Amino acid sequence: MDSEQAEPTKDGEFSRDMRYIPTRITADGRDGYPVEADRYRLVIARACPWANRAAIVRRLLGLEPVLSMGICGPVHDERSWTFDLDPGGVDPVLRIPRLRDAYLARFPDYSLGITVPAIVDIPTGQVVTNDFPSITLDLGTEWSQFHRDGAPDLYPEDRRDEIDEVAERVFVDVNNGVYQCGFAGSQDAYERAYDQLFARLDWLEERLTRQRYLVGDSITEADVRLFTTLVRFDAVYHGHFKCNRSKLSEMPALWAYTRDLFQTPGFGDTIDFAQIKEHYYVVHTSINPTQIVPKGPDLANWWTPHHRDGMGGRPFGDGTPPGPPPADERVPSYGESAVS
Amino acid sequence: MDSEQAEPTKDGEFSRDMRYIPTRITADGRDGYPVEADRYRLVIARACPWANRAAIVRRLLGLEPVLSMGICGPVHDERSWTFDLDPGGVDPVLRIPRLRDAYLARFPDYSLGITVPAIVDIPTGQVVTNDFPSITLDLGTEWSQFHRDGAPDLYPEDRRDEIDEVAERVFVDVNNGVYQCGFAGSQDAYERAYDQLFARLDWLEERLTRQRYLVGDSITEADVRLFTTLVRFDAVYHGHFKCNRSKLSEMPALWAYTRDLFQTPGFGDTIDFAQIKEHYYVVHTSINPTQIVPKGPDLANWWTPHHRDGMGGRPFGDGTPPGPPPADERVPSYGESAVS
């Protein structure tokens, strides 16, 4: 996803265009796209929190062998995310330089934002969907025949109402709330978004003081969705988006909770802080015209003990953690500071 | 002082124009301006760290009854600091709307920056000096006949070499260093300034772990000069100038040291965080084009116990703390959070 889809409205409030391609990849193939091994390619950017959800869920469920992943660079041009990290600037599977090409292959007049995550049908080169909330839920439910042994149930039937409710609050006030702070068109709109964000973070802080995970005693979709914003908080949102009542590292339960997940296989190993910072600070020239990328914050503290295991909880329920990521998907910096 | 005097040079480094009006007000009046009660007006802005030095020294020495003070608003126009906080937008003593008028009264073709602090000769309405490093030293040494009973010696003869040496390092790497981070014209120049700043802060952190004040065991000019930058660090420099390896509040000795001074009469009672934030975020449109002012950080923690008195030291040497500021110079918000 990206800010290119959004402009402040008249009262200064940032409004996210939520029109996504609603096609779904399902077990029964009712939209014409049945779940199938090696047919689709998930396209993400390490920078993007919405794409990060899909990368994490794919890792947790062990879908790497059947659903390959293309990775766009952190800095896109004005029209599209691009595959500038790949040799020759071309995705090695889709053979396109820009994600936009896959959108236009299916919709020649496509006029909305070219966003990640997107899933592309490899044989036709056409985008199937970029509807990020459905993508992760479908990976969890529709793709179950391909889940690894020991994959967790991220969206357990008896907890769906609670997961949906928490995720909705987190989406409005936190996931999207940080953007409403950063892209507010007026002081008033900014302050409203700031108050709403920190009220919700206080609510989450209180909840996570009492329990290890957001819903139940295992990792769920709700945790994935909260994590991708929190992990970017001090590196980007605190300064760049003026979400500066306090750093994440000054909210004890939230900070320990985020470190707990960061140190869990499938979460932290999807995070590339350098790409995250480069994306926000270079792309958003309306709020950072110099495009200078802050050198801070110090990241060594991500590896400090979180002591959340003392609260009980079973991260993967009856399942097990995923193994390490495929060699060509490893983030070079991950784990570096763990050693030092 | 203000950024209007400075532009990045070719290699991207911010370079401060250090040409100030060198006239001095002295006991012997050798420049034509003898120290005299009620003859001069010190002009500051609460926002400005360089002017803040003069406001603090005047308070510590008890010069309020003989040297009055005019206060410019936080947001100046492109040509000058203005007296927009005063009734009718005119300084009640100098009877001018803009500080520039006092500069032009003496130098009709004055082409350098219109900076605070400045001292104006009231009878002629002419600026005498804006040479900020000399202003505070002269208040401490040349104005001694008017010092209050119990005024501290901020520039003791037997410590001057050490004070000068520490102050020079603090000036280059910290006072001016934060501006070099914020106004760097290239990523390289920014990163050099950032490294230099935090190396110096580490050096200061280490020094202040061992001793309560920077030089000797009492407050000196060196502490005044460091304080005015540190007190603005989390509110402005951390985010706005990208000095974000860590917050001041994450450097234990420096943070306790700054709170110690903040809670000392003459220091914190000169600080107006709202004006400080408004100045930087509204005036510097080249780095904050939206002019939105961050609502954070939370300031309540300025009043938490600092425990520095346990290290010994005599804040005012053989002297005593100053009384409260004159009624018309009180910062309304000061002490508010101490009560809550």
Interface residues (C-beta under 8 A of the other chain):
Chain A: A184 G185 S186 Q187 Y190 E191 Y194 D195 H238 G239 K242 C243 N244 R245 S246 K247 S249 E250 S286 I287 N288 P289 T290 I292 V293 P294 K295 G296 P297 D298
Chain B: A184 G185 S186 Q187 Y190 E191 Y194 D195 H238 G239 K242 C243 N244 R245 S246 K247 S249 E250 S286 I287 N288 P289 T290 I292 V293 P294 K295 G296 P297 D298
